[in-house]
Amino acid sequence: MAFAQFTYPESLRDIEACLRSSPDKLYHMGIRRRVSRSTLADANERHDWRIFADFAQILIARARLLYANDSFPWARFRERKGAV
């Protein structure tokens, strides 16, 4: 479920699709088998949501310190070339 904090999924199906997209990387993180929606649903039901909220706040605080002096543009604007 901590993985989902980084990917901003909209459903358990999105989390499952992300996890299944790169099984070789999951193997190195200690996940040896395919992750199913029912397993994610069980984990989501059992774990307290405040654990993930605290983790997210820690990451946000670190990112603010790292990028405090950056303008951090998300896209460059071009006036000439365009497409529909």
Summary of the structure (lengths in Angstrom):
residues: 84
radius of gyration: 17.7
end to end distance: 38.2
largest distance: 53.3
contacts: 139
relative contact order: 0.11
helix: 60%
strand: 0%
